[in-house]
Every structure is written in C-alpha cells, then in structure tokens.
C-alpha cells in the first residue's frame, strides 16, 4: 500500500512498484507530468495544424511513454493509437480521435495539481536516486519557456552525473540540441534521456 489516494485512471500502485517502491520519487514525477500537459497539448495541436506529421508523432509518442510509465494506461493507449496513425499517415483516424484524446489527457492537469510542488527546490533523501529526473523536469520547463541559457546551465549540472553508454549518448544529444538552440529537439532529447534513466532504475 502507498500513501497516495486512488486517482481515477491511474494505476499508482503498479507504477510505484515498477519504480522500486519509491513513492516520493513517483510523486515528483506526477508533478512534472502535470507541468508538461499545457505545452504538450499546444505542441501536438500546432504540429498537426501545420501538417507536420513527423513532429506530431514525436510529441504523441512522448505523451504515450510518460503516461505508461506513471500508470495512466488508458491515456497511454489512446496516444499509442495516435502514434501508429501518425506513422501510417492515417489522418482520418487522427481527425476523429485527436480532440477526445487531448481532452482526456488535459483533465489530469487539474487532477494532479496536488502533486505539483514546484515551489520547493530541495530534493529529499528519498528521491536522491531520482535527482537526474528532477533536473530533467526543470530543464524541460526552461526550454518550454525558451530560456536557453538557464537550460544549458542545468544541462551542464546534469552532466555531473557521469553518464556512460546509451545514457551518455542521449545526454550528448540533449546538450548538442540545447547548445544550437533547437528547443523542440532538446525537449525531445530530454524526454528520451528521462525514459532511458527510468528503464535503468527499474
């Protein structure tokens, strides 16, 4: 059992179990997930309105992955289907299902408000193992606000984690994208690195 209340549409218990029982780390990630919602919705809509299916598919893929990781299985399933449609160029499916999927996703902006504790900068001992993920969350916020210099400073701070192998490659992609002020590329790279870190923690 956890001290997190039952949340509609979220299998918190399974997600926390997959994170090794780290409830505090999970709460931090729920807050980060919530903060991403307005930006992700805007980005998906803009990409699709511009007929940029490639970028559209990148963003729905990210929503699918983060939702799955945190136990939002229904939302993850919706965006998996949108991702598949984007890869196939099936605009008829996207036209029919995008609005409903985004609305279902958007409701978690209110539901997860209690977990958005952005005013607290300190990281408790319980979540020290998840510090890179907390840093990545802050980096994404800065990139979304187009604060490239501050984002780059945080990315350099993240580099002190001494990543190796695949993590090092993904970190370097993040740094390079931020260094050339490629906001969307850097945000995508940050999401990719976060997903890889979660896999290692499991």
RACOR-V369711 format. One record per pair of residues at least 12 apart in sequence whose C-alpha atoms are under 8 Angstrom apart, sorted by the first residue. I is the first residue (numbers start at 1). J is the second residue. D is the distance in whole Angstrom. If there is no record, write none. Layout:
# RACOR-V369711
i:I j:J d:D
i:I j:J d:D
This chain:
# RACOR-V369711
i:1 j:13 d:7
i:2 j:23 d:7
i:3 j:23 d:8
i:7 j:111 d:8
i:9 j:72 d:6
i:9 j:73 d:7
i:9 j:74 d:7
i:10 j:70 d:7
i:10 j:71 d:5
i:10 j:72 d:5
i:10 j:73 d:7
i:11 j:70 d:8
i:11 j:71 d:5
i:11 j:72 d:7
i:11 j:73 d:8
i:12 j:70 d:7
i:12 j:71 d:6
i:14 j:71 d:7
i:15 j:69 d:7
i:15 j:70 d:5
i:15 j:71 d:5
i:18 j:202 d:6
i:19 j:198 d:8
i:19 j:201 d:7
i:19 j:202 d:6
i:20 j:201 d:8
i:20 j:202 d:7
i:22 j:126 d:7
i:22 j:127 d:7
i:24 j:126 d:6
i:24 j:127 d:6
i:25 j:126 d:7
i:25 j:127 d:5
i:25 j:130 d:6
i:26 j:70 d:8
i:27 j:115 d:6
i:28 j:115 d:7
i:28 j:116 d:8
i:28 j:117 d:8
i:28 j:134 d:7
i:29 j:70 d:8
i:29 j:133 d:8
i:29 j:134 d:8
i:30 j:70 d:7
i:30 j:112 d:7
i:30 j:115 d:6
i:30 j:116 d:7
i:31 j:112 d:7
i:31 j:113 d:7
i:31 j:114 d:8
i:31 j:115 d:5
i:31 j:116 d:4
i:31 j:117 d:7
i:31 j:118 d:8
i:32 j:116 d:7
i:32 j:134 d:8
i:32 j:137 d:6
i:33 j:66 d:7
i:34 j:108 d:7
i:34 j:109 d:5
i:34 j:112 d:6
i:34 j:113 d:7
i:34 j:116 d:7
i:35 j:109 d:8
i:35 j:116 d:7
i:35 j:141 d:8
i:36 j:141 d:8
i:37 j:105 d:8
i:37 j:106 d:7
i:37 j:109 d:7
i:38 j:106 d:8
i:38 j:109 d:8
i:39 j:144 d:7
i:40 j:59 d:7
i:40 j:63 d:8
i:41 j:102 d:7
i:41 j:106 d:8
i:43 j:56 d:8
i:43 j:59 d:7
i:44 j:56 d:5
i:44 j:59 d:6
i:44 j:60 d:7
i:53 j:86 d:6
i:53 j:87 d:8
i:53 j:89 d:7
i:54 j:86 d:7
i:54 j:87 d:8
i:56 j:86 d:7
i:57 j:82 d:8
i:57 j:83 d:5
i:57 j:86 d:5
i:57 j:87 d:7
i:58 j:83 d:8
i:58 j:188 d:8
i:59 j:188 d:8
i:60 j:79 d:6
i:60 j:80 d:8
i:60 j:82 d:7
i:60 j:83 d:6
i:61 j:79 d:7
i:61 j:80 d:7
i:61 j:83 d:6
i:62 j:188 d:8
i:62 j:191 d:7
i:63 j:76 d:7
i:63 j:79 d:7
i:64 j:76 d:4
i:64 j:77 d:7
i:64 j:78 d:8
i:64 j:79 d:5
i:64 j:80 d:6
i:65 j:195 d:8
i:66 j:195 d:8
i:75 j:101 d:7
i:75 j:104 d:7
i:75 j:105 d:6
i:78 j:101 d:6
i:79 j:101 d:7
i:82 j:94 d:6
i:82 j:97 d:8
i:82 j:98 d:7
i:132 j:158 d:6
i:132 j:161 d:8
i:132 j:194 d:8
i:133 j:194 d:6
i:133 j:197 d:8
i:135 j:154 d:7
i:135 j:158 d:7
i:136 j:155 d:8
i:136 j:158 d:8
i:136 j:190 d:6
i:136 j:191 d:8
i:136 j:194 d:7
i:138 j:154 d:8
i:139 j:151 d:5
i:139 j:154 d:6
i:139 j:155 d:7
i:139 j:190 d:8
i:140 j:187 d:6
i:140 j:190 d:7
i:143 j:183 d:6
i:143 j:186 d:8
i:143 j:187 d:7
i:144 j:183 d:7
i:144 j:187 d:8
i:146 j:183 d:7
i:148 j:178 d:7
i:148 j:181 d:7
i:148 j:183 d:8
i:151 j:178 d:8
i:152 j:175 d:7
i:152 j:178 d:6
i:152 j:179 d:7
i:155 j:174 d:8
i:155 j:175 d:7
i:156 j:175 d:8
i:159 j:171 d:8
i:167 j:193 d:7
i:167 j:196 d:7
i:167 j:197 d:7
i:170 j:189 d:7
i:170 j:192 d:7
i:170 j:193 d:6
i:171 j:189 d:8
i:171 j:190 d:8
i:171 j:193 d:7
i:173 j:186 d:8
i:173 j:189 d:6
i:174 j:186 d:5
i:174 j:187 d:8
i:174 j:189 d:5
i:174 j:190 d:6
i:177 j:189 d:8
